């Protein structure tokens, strides 16, 4: 009967433990996001040995830990009660052996967990970074750069921590709770009912604490996002802040957000601070009841209880209380990891809207080098940025693009490079739709100098080649000469091995622009796009640059500029106004026939100069 009673009560205790946690998670709508975590479980396939051996070692350590109270009970009941020193020494050595074996298992598990978690984190970051690099501008704009940086760093760290905890504690903590409860029933079924009551009381304490802290954690993370956003804005716009003397205002913004974060953190800390005292009150109450009733049972020889067994029950109660605290922490860790896994999977589930062809198309060299055929385009959720644009440009010619701010100049260049796909119409290079080119082949045909001069940390040579091994030093020197950059690069310490700081911070604006132009020319492209890339150059250097581009054999140039003098010598000029082509022609033709172009030139030249240009066919 006692065995049946023991099995029933132990089964009931396990069911109560599982149901309490399940109901808590369901009623409080705390979604652990198991599906999101399972999606990332494939990264554990290379660490099957670690995931198997680690938990087994931790399980073995837990078994040794459960044996310790029994050995202690024997020492008290036999060795100390009978004054048998040899017995005490022998069983003391058993305790030492159990401790050594347990420590060895724990160290092996720790090693396995570290290798697996770091390996998963490394592989996850690698694949996430590789996937991000496959996304088009459209997807990158949608997710946002700050969010991607957070996901590849902080979110991956959360998943990495969860993997370590999965191997180290997910098996050990529940096993200790269940194992200690079962062991207590083997000692005294009656006193073990105190364990059930204590567990329910401890869970009752932990549930409201966890409910409050999980909600506060979400609010705390939101405040942390605000701190990161304000910090990023201030660091990126430090010159603007100082130019308008708004340092105090920005300090106040930061302090308000930091104070909000502090309030949530302090509140969560205060609530968490209640956890240990309340749990220890429950545990000490259980200790008191076990000792009180244990003493009576010992005197009356009920359940064969002895002093050593009472001490063993106290030890098992301690193990249960500590294991439940660990379980509470695990729920928090996996809640964070599930939220992070959802954010990571969101990136993985985002597929690029732009995919290149698998085979190289046959190009028609007699066709126009660049052709826009009734092209229209709009960004997500916006009106048309370009509307029915049509133009053709022969090989070796220069196209100038001019217009007001937001008229669609850069968008036109982005469609040519296929950073975005047009909504209607076709963009062709050498008679082939840009959609029919493999992405790498299309990129090699075009050398683009973006509006913002971006240089990477490394050497000058690294920036000129960007990792390509088929660009020689001679090509680099020729490109630097064409970009009018040799006059200062020859003076740099180390020549092509001169160090370039992140973003080219050790160079002036004009120097950075000339290096980015040289970088595009070093690729030996058929088409060169200069997107307002001479704005920091003086007029003389700009003129030399345009002449050198004209001298490049069979290179078709697209020059985007706000300055009429930068594009006035182009073979063809397109004037954009609110996404529409309001004029296409030469400088002289547009001065006579395009009102918008005439207005642009009127802001940059005097009336006498304009009259002279019109008189002399558009040339000063």
Secondary structure, DSSP 8 states (H G I E B T S, - for coil): -HHHHHHHHHHHHHHHHHHHHHHHHHHTT----HHHHHHTGGGGGGGHHHHHHHHHHHHHHHHHHHHHHHHHHHIIIIIIHHT-HHHHHHHHHHHHHHHHHHHHHHHHHHHHHHHHHHHHHHHHHHHHHHHHTTS-HHHHHHH-HHHHHHIIIIIHHHHHHHHHHHHHTHHHHHHHHHHHHHHHHHH-TTTHHHHHHHHHHHHHHHHHHHHHHHHHHHHHHHHHHHHHHHHHHHHHTHHHHHHTT-HHHHHHHHHHHHHHHHHHHHHHHHHHHHHHHHHHHHHHHHHHHHHHHHHHHHHHTGGG--HHHHHHHHHHHHHHHHHHHHHHHHHHHHHHHHHHHHHHHHHHH---S----SS-----TTS-SEEEEEEEEE-TTS-EEEEEEEEEE-TT-EEEEEESTTSSHHHHHHHHHTSS--SEEEEEETTEEGGGS-HHHHHHHEEEE-SS----SEEHHHHHHTT-SS--HHHHHHHHHHTT-HHHHTTSTTGGG-EE-GGGTTS-HHHHHHHHHHHHHHTT-SEEEEESTTTTS-HHHHHHHHHHHHHSTT-EEEEE-S-HHHHTTSSEEEEEETTEEEEEE-HHHHHHH-HHHHHHHHTTS-HHHHHHHHHTTS--
